[in-house]
């Protein structure tokens, strides 16, 4: 297979799987890793792909920190549908954790519990949305305020969680990578999210499909630490199958 044919093959695999690995391409194309790395470099120079550690992807895998007001406008319809499905999972007299992010904020906006509901949250905007509902008791974590996300982080927030146990954590993320796991752009927020996962019996990730194949600076956890993902139908078949093969329930809106 000549160089042009290899490049075509690589781009086709990327369209199907979202990402490729050098070692896999070597086996499929029966060429050396040096040849594949040169191919990936040429494709990157043509701005057709982004090279990653050990492979390549079609889109920039690294996320940047954006203000919550800007993020709220991105994939707004998808986030609303995801929030509606998430709200249906809340049981009467439940105790849940809602982390920070615009997708979990969509859950807070639509949440109408049956019976009394207790919500633990680190996000000011989530607490504000829930504060007007007389059937929802809000426990607000304390700590250092992140202005971009209007949520708190730090030791105080993590320490408060030692006193609680919840049935579910609804977690928003900046990136979902099959190998790297879940991540966010802020390392302190990632640490708090890990503590939330320890506190909850079940972790449900709310993420629109644009988060797949992305990595933030702070790793939250591996995919083995979550039980369910709710996303939209923009998710690739490859990503869906990978999650299911790991025993993760995938709900697509």
ZADREN-437968 format. One record per residue (C-alpha): residue number from 1; residue in one letter; z negated, x, y. Coordinates in pm, 1 decimal, always signed. Layout:
{num->NUM residu->A zz->Z xx->X yy->Y}
...
***
This chain:
{num->1 residu->X zz->+0.0 xx->+0.0 yy->+0.0}
{num->2 residu->X zz->+106.4 xx->+148.7 yy->+333.5}
{num->3 residu->X zz->-99.5 xx->+146.7 yy->+652.3}
{num->4 residu->X zz->+55.6 xx->-170.5 yy->+795.1}
{num->5 residu->X zz->-8.8 xx->-359.7 yy->+474.1}
{num->6 residu->X zz->-367.8 xx->-232.5 yy->+460.9}
{num->7 residu->X zz->-431.0 xx->-344.8 yy->+818.3}
{num->8 residu->X zz->-290.4 xx->-689.2 yy->+739.8}
{num->9 residu->X zz->-512.2 xx->-711.8 yy->+430.7}
{num->10 residu->X zz->-823.5 xx->-609.0 yy->+627.8}
{num->11 residu->X zz->-758.3 xx->-865.1 yy->+903.3}
{num->12 residu->X zz->-700.4 xx->-1140.9 yy->+648.0}
{num->13 residu->X zz->-1028.4 xx->-1056.5 yy->+472.6}
{num->14 residu->X zz->-1208.4 xx->-1064.8 yy->+806.4}
{num->15 residu->X zz->-1072.9 xx->-1411.0 yy->+882.9}
{num->16 residu->X zz->-1206.6 xx->-1537.7 yy->+550.1}
{num->17 residu->X zz->-1538.0 xx->-1352.8 yy->+526.2}
{num->18 residu->X zz->-1621.3 xx->-1266.3 yy->+887.0}
{num->19 residu->X zz->-1701.8 xx->-907.6 yy->+792.5}
{num->20 residu->X zz->-1583.4 xx->-631.3 yy->+559.7}
{num->21 residu->X zz->-1745.3 xx->-325.9 yy->+402.9}
{num->22 residu->X zz->-1582.7 xx->+16.0 yy->+360.1}
{num->23 residu->X zz->-1697.6 xx->+47.0 yy->+0.0}
{num->24 residu->X zz->-1546.3 xx->-291.9 yy->-93.4}
{num->25 residu->X zz->-1215.9 xx->-215.9 yy->+78.5}
{num->26 residu->X zz->-1193.5 xx->+118.1 yy->-104.8}
{num->27 residu->X zz->-1217.9 xx->-60.8 yy->-439.8}
{num->28 residu->X zz->-976.3 xx->-338.6 yy->-349.1}
{num->29 residu->X zz->-713.3 xx->-110.5 yy->-194.3}
{num->30 residu->X zz->-769.7 xx->+190.1 yy->-420.9}
{num->31 residu->X zz->-793.9 xx->+436.9 yy->-131.7}
{num->32 residu->X zz->-1060.4 xx->+677.1 yy->-6.0}
{num->33 residu->X zz->-1337.8 xx->+589.4 yy->+238.7}
{num->34 residu->X zz->-1180.7 xx->+833.3 yy->+485.4}
{num->35 residu->X zz->-859.1 xx->+628.4 yy->+484.1}
{num->36 residu->X zz->-1045.3 xx->+300.3 yy->+534.9}
{num->37 residu->X zz->-1255.7 xx->+440.1 yy->+819.5}
{num->38 residu->X zz->-938.3 xx->+558.0 yy->+991.5}
{num->39 residu->X zz->-787.0 xx->+212.0 yy->+944.1}
{num->40 residu->X zz->-1093.5 xx->+48.2 yy->+1097.8}
{num->41 residu->X zz->-1087.6 xx->+295.0 yy->+1387.1}
{num->42 residu->X zz->-721.5 xx->+216.6 yy->+1460.5}
{num->43 residu->X zz->-786.8 xx->-158.7 yy->+1445.9}
{num->44 residu->X zz->-1081.9 xx->-117.4 yy->+1681.2}
{num->45 residu->X zz->-869.8 xx->+89.3 yy->+1922.8}
{num->46 residu->X zz->-624.8 xx->-202.1 yy->+1929.0}
{num->47 residu->X zz->-922.0 xx->-432.4 yy->+2009.4}
{num->48 residu->X zz->-860.3 xx->-636.1 yy->+1694.9}
{num->49 residu->X zz->-1200.7 xx->-571.7 yy->+1535.7}
{num->50 residu->X zz->-1546.3 xx->-427.3 yy->+1601.4}
{num->51 residu->X zz->-1667.8 xx->-149.5 yy->+1376.1}
{num->52 residu->X zz->-2019.1 xx->-182.1 yy->+1232.6}
{num->53 residu->X zz->-2238.3 xx->+36.8 yy->+1016.1}
{num->54 residu->X zz->-2039.0 xx->+70.1 yy->+695.9}
{num->55 residu->X zz->-1770.4 xx->-182.9 yy->+785.9}
{num->56 residu->X zz->-1619.2 xx->-405.9 yy->+1050.1}
{num->57 residu->X zz->-1621.3 xx->-756.7 yy->+1195.9}
{num->58 residu->X zz->-1393.5 xx->-973.5 yy->+1409.3}
{num->59 residu->X zz->-1647.2 xx->-1040.4 yy->+1684.8}
{num->60 residu->X zz->-1898.7 xx->-823.7 yy->+1866.4}
{num->61 residu->X zz->-2202.5 xx->-831.4 yy->+1638.6}
{num->62 residu->X zz->-2456.2 xx->-743.3 yy->+1905.5}
{num->63 residu->X zz->-2614.7 xx->-1012.3 yy->+2118.8}
{num->64 residu->X zz->-2742.2 xx->-974.4 yy->+2475.4}
{num->65 residu->X zz->-3040.6 xx->-1140.8 yy->+2638.4}
{num->66 residu->X zz->-2938.5 xx->-1443.3 yy->+2847.9}
{num->67 residu->X zz->-3147.3 xx->-1681.7 yy->+3053.7}
{num->68 residu->X zz->-3239.5 xx->-2005.9 yy->+2879.5}
{num->69 residu->X zz->-3054.6 xx->-2209.9 yy->+3145.8}
{num->70 residu->X zz->-2730.6 xx->-2030.0 yy->+3059.5}
{num->71 residu->X zz->-2782.5 xx->-2052.2 yy->+2681.9}
{num->72 residu->X zz->-2857.1 xx->-2424.8 yy->+2697.1}
{num->73 residu->X zz->-2496.7 xx->-2496.1 yy->+2801.9}
{num->74 residu->X zz->-2346.4 xx->-2307.5 yy->+2506.1}
{num->75 residu->X zz->-2261.3 xx->-2521.8 yy->+2200.4}
{num->76 residu->X zz->-2463.6 xx->-2805.2 yy->+2358.1}
{num->77 residu->X zz->-2319.8 xx->-3084.2 yy->+2139.7}
{num->78 residu->X zz->-2373.3 xx->-2885.6 yy->+1821.2}
{num->79 residu->X zz->-2731.4 xx->-2805.5 yy->+1920.2}
{num->80 residu->X zz->-2801.4 xx->-3172.0 yy->+1987.6}
{num->81 residu->X zz->-2676.2 xx->-3273.1 yy->+1641.1}
{num->82 residu->X zz->-2877.9 xx->-2994.6 yy->+1479.6}
{num->83 residu->X zz->-3188.5 xx->-3112.0 yy->+1665.4}
{num->84 residu->X zz->-3137.7 xx->-3468.3 yy->+1543.9}
{num->85 residu->X zz->-3123.8 xx->-3360.3 yy->+1178.5}
{num->86 residu->X zz->-3429.0 xx->-3137.8 yy->+1226.3}
{num->87 residu->X zz->-3625.4 xx->-3427.3 yy->+1378.3}
{num->88 residu->X zz->-3562.8 xx->-3634.7 yy->+1064.0}
{num->89 residu->X zz->-3753.0 xx->-3374.3 yy->+860.1}
{num->90 residu->X zz->-4078.3 xx->-3426.9 yy->+1050.9}
{num->91 residu->X zz->-4322.5 xx->-3636.7 yy->+847.9}
{num->92 residu->X zz->-4587.0 xx->-3883.2 yy->+976.0}
{num->93 residu->X zz->-4905.9 xx->-3706.7 yy->+1087.4}
{num->94 residu->X zz->-4734.9 xx->-3370.6 yy->+1046.3}
{num->95 residu->X zz->-4840.0 xx->-3035.6 yy->+1192.3}
{num->96 residu->X zz->-4545.0 xx->-2815.4 yy->+1284.1}
{num->97 residu->X zz->-4454.3 xx->-2505.3 yy->+1483.7}
{num->98 residu->X zz->-4160.9 xx->-2508.0 yy->+1721.5}
{num->99 residu->X zz->-4058.4 xx->-2158.8 yy->+1830.3}
{num->100 residu->X zz->-3851.7 xx->-2077.8 yy->+2139.5}
{num->101 residu->X zz->-3480.5 xx->-2118.6 yy->+2208.4}
{num->102 residu->X zz->-3235.7 xx->-2380.6 yy->+2325.0}
{num->103 residu->X zz->-3157.8 xx->-2517.7 yy->+1977.7}
{num->104 residu->X zz->-3522.7 xx->-2590.7 yy->+1900.0}
{num->105 residu->X zz->-3548.1 xx->-2735.4 yy->+2251.6}
{num->106 residu->X zz->-3289.1 xx->-2992.6 yy->+2138.4}
{num->107 residu->X zz->-3530.7 xx->-3087.3 yy->+1861.8}
{num->108 residu->X zz->-3813.8 xx->-3132.6 yy->+2112.7}
{num->109 residu->X zz->-3599.0 xx->-3357.0 yy->+2331.6}
{num->110 residu->X zz->-3523.7 xx->-3599.5 yy->+2048.8}
{num->111 residu->X zz->-3855.1 xx->-3588.1 yy->+1862.2}
{num->112 residu->X zz->-4007.9 xx->-3935.9 yy->+1821.0}
{num->113 residu->X zz->-4278.2 xx->-3902.9 yy->+1553.5}
{num->114 residu->X zz->-4419.3 xx->-4171.0 yy->+1329.2}
{num->115 residu->X zz->-4796.2 xx->-4151.6 yy->+1355.6}
{num->116 residu->X zz->-4966.9 xx->-3858.9 yy->+1523.9}
{num->117 residu->X zz->-4787.2 xx->-3525.2 yy->+1537.1}
{num->118 residu->X zz->-4937.3 xx->-3185.1 yy->+1620.0}
{num->119 residu->X zz->-4699.1 xx->-2924.5 yy->+1757.6}
{num->120 residu->X zz->-4780.6 xx->-2558.5 yy->+1810.0}
{num->121 residu->X zz->-4537.2 xx->-2382.4 yy->+2040.3}
{num->122 residu->X zz->-4487.1 xx->-2067.6 yy->+2245.1}
{num->123 residu->X zz->-4218.9 xx->-2223.3 yy->+2465.0}
{num->124 residu->X zz->-4303.5 xx->-2380.0 yy->+2801.0}
{num->125 residu->X zz->-3989.9 xx->-2594.3 yy->+2805.2}
{num->126 residu->X zz->-4068.8 xx->-2730.6 yy->+2457.5}
{num->127 residu->X zz->-4427.9 xx->-2809.7 yy->+2560.5}
{num->128 residu->X zz->-4302.4 xx->-2983.6 yy->+2875.6}
{num->129 residu->X zz->-4059.4 xx->-3202.3 yy->+2678.1}
{num->130 residu->X zz->-4334.7 xx->-3309.5 yy->+2439.7}
{num->131 residu->X zz->-4608.9 xx->-3354.0 yy->+2698.8}
{num->132 residu->X zz->-4508.5 xx->-3709.3 yy->+2796.1}
{num->133 residu->X zz->-4529.9 xx->-3845.0 yy->+2439.2}
{num->134 residu->X zz->-4879.9 xx->-3986.4 yy->+2373.6}
{num->135 residu->X zz->-4836.6 xx->-3948.2 yy->+1996.1}
{num->136 residu->X zz->-4780.3 xx->-3572.3 yy->+2013.9}
{num->137 residu->X zz->-5065.5 xx->-3326.2 yy->+2053.1}
{num->138 residu->X zz->-4935.2 xx->-2997.3 yy->+2190.5}
{num->139 residu->X zz->-5110.9 xx->-2667.4 yy->+2124.6}
{num->140 residu->X zz->-4970.1 xx->-2410.1 yy->+2364.8}
{num->141 residu->X zz->-4993.4 xx->-2045.3 yy->+2265.4}
{num->142 residu->X zz->-5103.5 xx->-1801.8 yy->+2534.0}
{num->143 residu->X zz->-4967.1 xx->-1459.2 yy->+2615.7}
{num->144 residu->X zz->-4718.7 xx->-1271.3 yy->+2829.2}
{num->145 residu->X zz->-4448.6 xx->-1495.5 yy->+2974.9}
{num->146 residu->X zz->-4086.5 xx->-1401.8 yy->+2907.8}
{num->147 residu->X zz->-3898.4 xx->-1541.0 yy->+3206.2}
{num->148 residu->X zz->-3556.4 xx->-1539.6 yy->+3038.0}
{num->149 residu->X zz->-3677.3 xx->-1761.4 yy->+2754.4}
{num->150 residu->X zz->-3969.4 xx->-1933.6 yy->+2937.4}
{num->151 residu->X zz->-4184.1 xx->-1856.3 yy->+2632.1}
{num->152 residu->X zz->-4487.7 xx->-1639.0 yy->+2565.3}
{num->153 residu->X zz->-4522.0 xx->-1335.0 yy->+2339.7}
{num->154 residu->X zz->-4783.6 xx->-1075.7 yy->+2259.3}
{num->155 residu->X zz->-5112.5 xx->-1017.6 yy->+2080.0}
{num->156 residu->X zz->-5291.2 xx->-1325.5 yy->+2218.5}
{num->157 residu->X zz->-5019.6 xx->-1560.6 yy->+2095.0}
{num->158 residu->X zz->-5022.0 xx->-1397.9 yy->+1750.4}
{num->159 residu->X zz->-5403.1 xx->-1404.9 yy->+1730.1}
{num->160 residu->X zz->-5423.9 xx->-1780.2 yy->+1800.3}
{num->161 residu->X zz->-5199.6 xx->-1848.1 yy->+1499.3}
{num->162 residu->X zz->-5468.4 xx->-1704.0 yy->+1269.1}
{num->163 residu->X zz->-5661.6 xx->-2029.7 yy->+1317.7}
{num->164 residu->X zz->-5382.5 xx->-2262.0 yy->+1205.6}
{num->165 residu->X zz->-5172.7 xx->-2363.4 yy->+907.8}
{num->166 residu->X zz->-4861.2 xx->-2577.0 yy->+949.5}
{num->167 residu->X zz->-4619.2 xx->-2751.4 yy->+716.8}
{num->168 residu->X zz->-4300.2 xx->-2636.1 yy->+888.8}
{num->169 residu->X zz->-4171.0 xx->-2383.9 yy->+1138.5}
{num->170 residu->X zz->-3855.6 xx->-2474.8 yy->+1329.2}
{num->171 residu->X zz->-3716.6 xx->-2137.3 yy->+1427.6}
{num->172 residu->X zz->-3440.5 xx->-2050.6 yy->+1673.3}
{num->173 residu->X zz->-3266.7 xx->-1712.6 yy->+1650.7}
{num->174 residu->X zz->-3010.9 xx->-1504.7 yy->+1838.1}
{num->175 residu->X zz->-2846.1 xx->-1366.8 yy->+1526.8}
{num->176 residu->X zz->-2804.6 xx->-1433.2 yy->+1155.1}
{num->177 residu->X zz->-2658.4 xx->-1145.8 yy->+957.0}
{num->178 residu->X zz->-2635.4 xx->-1163.0 yy->+577.9}
{num->179 residu->X zz->-2759.1 xx->-804.6 yy->+541.5}
{num->180 residu->X zz->-2976.0 xx->-752.9 yy->+850.5}
{num->181 residu->X zz->-3136.1 xx->-1096.9 yy->+840.4}
{num->182 residu->X zz->-3264.3 xx->-1297.9 yy->+1137.6}
{num->183 residu->X zz->-3300.6 xx->-1137.7 yy->+1477.6}
{num->184 residu->X zz->-3364.5 xx->-1197.2 yy->+1845.4}
{num->185 residu->X zz->-3296.3 xx->-993.9 yy->+2157.8}
{num->186 residu->X zz->-3666.7 xx->-926.4 yy->+2225.2}
{num->187 residu->X zz->-3883.6 xx->-723.3 yy->+1987.5}
{num->188 residu->X zz->-4210.9 xx->-889.4 yy->+2097.4}
{num->189 residu->X zz->-4061.5 xx->-1232.0 yy->+2033.5}
{num->190 residu->X zz->-3950.2 xx->-1110.6 yy->+1690.4}
{num->191 residu->X zz->-4308.6 xx->-1006.0 yy->+1609.3}
{num->192 residu->X zz->-4444.4 xx->-1345.4 yy->+1713.4}
{num->193 residu->X zz->-4179.2 xx->-1521.2 yy->+1506.3}
{num->194 residu->X zz->-4285.7 xx->-1319.9 yy->+1200.2}
{num->195 residu->X zz->-4643.0 xx->-1438.1 yy->+1255.3}
{num->196 residu->X zz->-4518.3 xx->-1796.8 yy->+1279.0}
{num->197 residu->X zz->-4339.9 xx->-1756.9 yy->+945.3}
{num->198 residu->X zz->-4667.6 xx->-1642.9 yy->+787.6}
{num->199 residu->X zz->-4845.8 xx->-1947.1 yy->+932.1}
{num->200 residu->X zz->-4595.9 xx->-2208.2 yy->+809.3}
{num->201 residu->X zz->-4540.0 xx->-2331.3 yy->+455.0}
{num->202 residu->X zz->-4166.3 xx->-2370.4 yy->+516.5}
{num->203 residu->X zz->-3932.9 xx->-2202.5 yy->+766.1}
{num->204 residu->X zz->-3632.2 xx->-2400.0 yy->+887.1}
{num->205 residu->X zz->-3381.4 xx->-2211.6 yy->+1100.6}
{num->206 residu->X zz->-3191.6 xx->-2408.8 yy->+1364.3}
{num->207 residu->X zz->-2881.0 xx->-2215.7 yy->+1466.2}
{num->208 residu->X zz->-2531.0 xx->-2308.3 yy->+1572.0}
{num->209 residu->X zz->-2247.2 xx->-2134.6 yy->+1391.6}
{num->210 residu->X zz->-2184.4 xx->-1879.4 yy->+1669.0}
{num->211 residu->X zz->-2509.8 xx->-1704.7 yy->+1568.9}
{num->212 residu->X zz->-2369.4 xx->-1597.0 yy->+1231.3}
{num->213 residu->X zz->-2256.8 xx->-1235.4 yy->+1206.4}
{num->214 residu->X zz->-2467.1 xx->-1146.8 yy->+1512.1}
{num->215 residu->X zz->-2757.5 xx->-903.0 yy->+1547.7}
{num->216 residu->X zz->-3024.6 xx->-889.6 yy->+1813.7}
{num->217 residu->X zz->-3241.0 xx->-588.3 yy->+1897.7}
{num->218 residu->X zz->-3553.6 xx->-724.1 yy->+1728.7}
{num->219 residu->X zz->-3544.4 xx->-807.7 yy->+1357.5}
{num->220 residu->X zz->-3750.7 xx->-1114.0 yy->+1266.4}
{num->221 residu->X zz->-3720.0 xx->-1116.0 yy->+887.7}
{num->222 residu->X zz->-3482.4 xx->-1102.8 yy->+595.2}
{num->223 residu->X zz->-3306.5 xx->-1413.0 yy->+471.0}
{num->224 residu->X zz->-3535.4 xx->-1419.8 yy->+168.1}
{num->225 residu->X zz->-3820.0 xx->-1531.3 yy->+397.7}
{num->226 residu->X zz->-3661.6 xx->-1863.7 yy->+497.5}
{num->227 residu->X zz->-3608.5 xx->-2188.3 yy->+308.3}
{num->228 residu->X zz->-3348.7 xx->-2385.1 yy->+504.9}
{num->229 residu->X zz->-3076.7 xx->-2340.8 yy->+767.3}
{num->230 residu->X zz->-2939.8 xx->-2626.1 yy->+978.0}
{num->231 residu->X zz->-2610.9 xx->-2541.1 yy->+1147.0}
{num->232 residu->X zz->-2274.0 xx->-2691.3 yy->+1244.0}
{num->233 residu->X zz->-1944.0 xx->-2700.0 yy->+1058.6}
{num->234 residu->X zz->-1818.4 xx->-2387.8 yy->+1233.0}
{num->235 residu->X zz->-2001.4 xx->-2176.3 yy->+973.7}
{num->236 residu->X zz->-1764.8 xx->-1986.2 yy->+745.3}
{num->237 residu->X zz->-1743.2 xx->-2079.7 yy->+378.5}
{num->238 residu->X zz->-1835.1 xx->-1721.2 yy->+294.1}
{num->239 residu->X zz->-2161.3 xx->-1736.3 yy->+493.2}
{num->240 residu->X zz->-2247.9 xx->-2075.2 yy->+348.7}
{num->241 residu->X zz->-2195.1 xx->-1956.9 yy->-7.7}
{num->242 residu->X zz->-2400.0 xx->-1641.9 yy->+51.6}
{num->243 residu->X zz->-2695.8 xx->-1843.6 yy->+181.1}
{num->244 residu->X zz->-2679.2 xx->-2091.0 yy->-106.8}
{num->245 residu->X zz->-2660.6 xx->-1807.3 yy->-359.7}
{num->246 residu->X zz->-2991.1 xx->-1680.2 yy->-219.5}
{num->247 residu->X zz->-3156.7 xx->-2016.0 yy->-283.1}
{num->248 residu->X zz->-3149.7 xx->-2122.9 yy->+83.8}
{num->249 residu->X zz->-3079.2 xx->-2488.5 yy->+156.9}
{num->250 residu->X zz->-2788.0 xx->-2522.3 yy->+400.3}
{num->251 residu->X zz->-2753.3 xx->-2841.1 yy->+605.9}
{num->252 residu->X zz->-2430.8 xx->-2876.0 yy->+805.3}
{num->253 residu->X zz->-2398.3 xx->-3127.9 yy->+1089.0}
***
